[in-house]
Amino acid sequence: MTDDATATASPSASAEVLRYAAFATRPEGGNPAGVVLDATGLTDRQMLAIAAEVGYSETAFLTAGPVEGAYRVRYFSPLAEVPFCGHATVASAVALAERTAPGRYVFATAAGDVPVEVERGADGLLRATLTSVEPKVESVPEADLAQALALLRWSAADLDPALPPRVGYAGARHLVLAVGTRERLARLDYDFDGLADFMRARDLTTLQLVWREAPEVFHVRDPFPVGGVVEDPATGAAAAAFGAYLRELGAVAAPTVLTLHQGEDLGRPGVLRVELRAEDARVRVSGTAVAIG
């Protein structure tokens, strides 16, 4: 191969990239993720280039750890590395289970160790359940809220007063904003560059925009301009942060299981299951994943 050919070769030629739709039962639903099960020897630059070529909101890169079932995992969007990604975690665990057997894994991420259990359901599909790192919830300065609403082209009157704005964390930081109507959630037309700058300055991974359909049922959307993506179709890390947010507010009582519907407005419907346990502050997020192509 000539030097010129090497320079123009696809970045993914250096690694096998699998593609899965997470939080979905069919390839056209949920959130697509790239998965590299053996990232040994890949540099940061190569991983970023592969993620950019794949073009999904995140691609996970795994390196086997010192014991069976342990892996180091890094997540890259097309623009940058992120500390934790839920849908790529679910996709990676299902990909591993398909090649070995359902069971337990431990993913060492930049946010901390994340245990993942994979089981096969009665429908024959593999379902992965991740357990988040210790979550936390922070208040939102009034000036930040006003700026976020302006960038979203929303008003304070659009918000649900029963679910006040907060920043939730369960591996990555997400600004949670609840709206009063499904119609308001469906109309999403924001300042992409302005919101990206706002989020980078505050170390936010997505905005978790939610509408409460029932006490334990929510519809959610997640703008992700910092990753170079207008909207994430199904966001496991934000779901975990949202579970912690609801518990902190006393909006739900543990133990409970929440159902989050996401991706409907993008034509990629997905379902995320969020479990809160009374004896454990960590949040469990589960969903199925299926191979694409």
C-alpha positions in Angstrom: 0.0 0.0 0.0 1.3 3.4 -0.9 1.7 6.3 1.6 -1.1 8.1 -0.2 -3.4 5.1 0.1 -2.6 4.8 3.8 -3.4 8.5 4.4 -6.8 8.1 2.7 -7.7 4.7 4.3 -10.9 4.6 6.3 -10.1 5.0 10.1 -12.4 2.0 10.8 -10.1 -0.2 8.7 -7.9 -0.5 11.8 -10.8 -2.0 14.0 -13.9 -4.0 13.6 -16.9 -1.7 14.3 -20.2 -3.3 15.2 -23.4 -1.4 15.0 -26.4 -1.8 17.4 -29.6 -0.1 18.1 -30.0 0.3 21.9 -33.3 0.6 23.8 -35.0 -0.9 20.8 -36.4 -4.2 19.6 -35.7 -3.5 15.9 -32.8 -1.9 14.1 -34.8 1.1 13.0 -35.7 2.1 16.6 -33.8 3.4 19.6 -30.3 4.9 19.6 -27.7 3.5 17.2 -24.2 2.9 18.8 -20.9 1.9 17.4 -19.1 -0.9 19.4 -15.4 -1.8 19.1 -15.0 -4.9 21.2 -11.2 -4.9 20.9 -9.7 -1.4 20.9 -6.2 -2.6 21.9 -3.6 -0.3 20.5 -6.0 2.4 19.2 -4.9 5.9 20.0 -7.2 8.7 21.1 -7.0 10.2 17.7 -7.9 7.0 16.0 -10.9 6.4 18.3 -12.2 9.9 17.6 -11.7 9.4 13.9 -13.6 6.1 14.0 -16.4 7.7 16.0 -16.6 10.5 13.5 -16.7 8.1 10.5 -19.4 6.0 12.2 -21.4 9.1 12.8 -23.6 7.9 15.6 -23.9 9.9 18.8 -21.4 7.6 20.5 -19.1 4.7 19.8 -17.8 2.6 22.6 -14.2 1.2 22.6 -13.5 -1.8 24.8 -10.2 -3.2 26.1 -10.2 -6.5 28.1 -9.4 -6.1 31.7 -7.3 -8.3 34.0 -10.2 -10.7 34.9 -13.0 -12.3 32.9 -15.9 -10.0 32.3 -13.9 -6.8 33.2 -13.4 -4.2 30.5 -12.1 -0.7 30.2 -14.5 1.3 28.1 -14.2 4.7 26.5 -16.9 6.6 24.7 -16.4 9.0 21.8 -19.0 11.2 20.0 -18.1 12.4 16.5 -16.6 15.5 18.2 -15.2 14.5 21.6 -14.8 11.9 24.3 -17.5 11.7 26.9 -17.1 10.2 30.4 -20.1 7.8 30.2 -22.7 6.8 27.7 -25.7 4.6 28.6 -26.9 3.4 25.3 -23.4 2.4 24.1 -23.0 0.5 27.4 -26.2 -1.4 26.7 -25.1 -2.1 23.1 -21.6 -3.2 24.2 -22.9 -5.6 26.8 -25.4 -7.2 24.5 -22.7 -7.5 21.8 -20.5 -9.3 24.3 -23.3 -11.6 25.5 -24.1 -12.6 21.9 -20.5 -13.8 21.5 -20.3 -15.6 24.8 -23.3 -15.9 27.0 -25.6 -13.7 29.1 -24.0 -12.7 32.4 -22.3 -10.0 34.4 -19.7 -7.5 33.2 -17.9 -4.6 34.9 -17.1 -1.7 32.7 -14.3 0.6 34.0 -15.3 4.1 32.6 -13.9 7.5 33.1 -16.9 8.1 35.5 -16.2 5.0 37.5 -17.0 1.3 37.5 -20.3 0.4 36.0 -21.7 -3.1 36.5 -23.9 -4.5 33.7 -26.1 -7.6 33.8 -27.4 -9.2 30.6 -30.3 -11.6 30.6 -32.4 -13.1 27.8 -36.1 -12.3 28.1 -39.1 -14.4 27.3 -39.2 -12.7 23.9 -35.7 -14.1 23.1 -34.1 -10.7 23.2 -31.1 -9.8 25.3 -31.7 -7.1 27.9 -28.8 -5.2 29.6 -29.2 -3.5 32.9 -26.5 -1.0 34.0 -26.0 0.2 37.5 -24.9 3.9 37.6 -22.1 5.4 39.6 -23.2 7.3 42.7 -25.5 10.1 41.5 -26.0 13.7 42.6 -28.3 16.6 41.8 -27.5 20.3 41.8 -29.6 23.5 41.6 -29.6 25.7 38.5 -28.7 29.4 38.8 -31.5 31.6 37.6 -29.2 33.2 34.9 -28.3 29.8 33.5 -32.0 28.8 33.4 -32.9 32.0 31.6 -30.1 31.5 29.0 -31.0 27.9 28.4 -34.6 28.7 27.8 -33.7 31.5 25.4 -31.4 29.1 23.4 -34.2 26.6 23.3 -36.6 29.3 22.3 -38.8 28.4 25.2 -40.4 30.5 27.9 -40.7 30.0 31.7 -44.4 29.5 31.1 -43.6 26.3 29.1 -42.1 24.6 32.2 -43.9 22.2 34.6 -43.8 23.9 38.1 -44.1 20.5 39.8 -40.7 19.4 38.3 -38.2 22.3 38.8 -35.0 22.6 36.8 -32.0 20.8 38.1 -28.7 19.3 36.9 -28.6 15.6 37.4 -25.4 13.4 37.4 -25.0 9.6 37.2 -21.8 9.4 35.2 -22.4 12.6 33.1 -24.1 16.0 33.7 -27.5 16.7 32.3 -29.7 19.8 32.7 -33.2 18.5 33.4 -36.1 20.7 32.1 -39.7 19.5 32.4 -42.4 21.0 30.2 -46.1 21.1 30.9 -47.4 19.7 27.6 -46.5 17.0 25.1 -47.0 19.5 22.3 -44.3 21.8 23.7 -41.9 18.8 23.9 -42.6 17.9 20.3 -41.7 21.3 19.0 -37.9 21.4 19.3 -36.0 24.0 17.3 -33.0 25.4 19.2 -29.9 27.5 18.6 -27.4 24.6 17.9 -24.1 26.6 18.2 -25.3 28.7 21.1 -26.5 25.8 23.1 -23.3 23.9 22.4 -21.3 26.8 23.8 -23.6 27.1 26.8 -23.2 23.4 27.6 -19.5 23.2 27.1 -19.1 26.0 29.6 -21.1 24.1 32.2 -19.8 20.6 31.4 -23.2 19.4 30.3 -23.5 16.3 28.1 -27.2 16.7 27.1 -30.3 18.5 28.1 -32.9 16.1 29.4 -36.2 17.6 28.3 -39.2 15.7 29.8 -43.0 15.6 29.9 -44.8 13.5 32.5 -47.6 11.5 31.0 -48.3 9.5 34.2 -46.8 9.2 37.7 -44.1 6.7 36.5 -44.3 7.3 32.7 -42.3 10.1 30.9 -41.5 11.2 27.4 -38.0 12.6 26.9 -35.8 14.3 24.4 -32.1 15.1 24.6 -30.4 17.8 22.5 -26.7 16.8 22.1 -24.9 19.6 20.2 -21.7 19.2 22.1 -21.4 15.8 20.5 -22.1 17.2 17.0 -25.6 15.6 17.0 -28.8 17.7 17.0 -30.6 15.1 19.2 -29.8 11.8 20.9 -32.6 9.3 20.2 -32.3 7.3 23.5 -30.0 8.4 26.3 -29.2 6.0 29.1 -26.9 8.2 31.0 -29.5 11.0 31.1 -32.1 8.4 32.1 -30.0 7.5 35.1 -29.5 11.2 36.0 -33.2 11.7 35.7 -34.0 8.9 38.0 -31.7 10.4 40.6 -33.4 13.8 40.0 -36.9 12.4 40.6 -35.8 10.7 43.8 -34.0 13.9 45.1 -37.2 15.9 44.5 -39.4 13.4 46.1 -41.4 13.2 42.9 -41.4 9.4 43.1 -40.9 7.0 46.0 -38.4 4.2 45.9 -38.7 1.3 45.2 -40.2 2.1 41.8 -39.7 1.4 38.1 -40.1 4.3 35.6 -40.7 4.0 31.9 -39.2 6.6 29.6 -40.3 6.9 26.0 -37.7 8.6 23.7 -37.0 8.9 20.0 -40.7 9.1 18.9 -40.3 12.6 17.5 -37.3 11.4 15.5 -39.0 8.3 14.1 -36.7 6.0 16.2 -39.0 5.0 19.1 -37.2 3.5 22.1 -38.1 2.5 25.7 -35.8 2.9 28.7 -36.6 1.2 32.0 -35.3 3.1 35.1 -35.3 1.3 38.5 -34.9 3.0 41.8 -34.2 0.9 44.9 -34.9 2.0 48.4 -31.6 0.7 49.8 -29.3 1.9 47.0 -28.8 5.5 45.8 -27.5 4.2 42.4 -29.8 4.1 39.5 -30.4 1.1 37.2 -31.2 1.6 33.6 -32.1 -1.3 31.3 -33.1 -2.0 27.7 -32.8 -4.3 24.8 -30.3 -3.9 21.9 -30.3 -5.4 18.4 -27.7 -5.6 15.7 -28.0 -3.2 12.8 -27.4 -4.8 9.4 
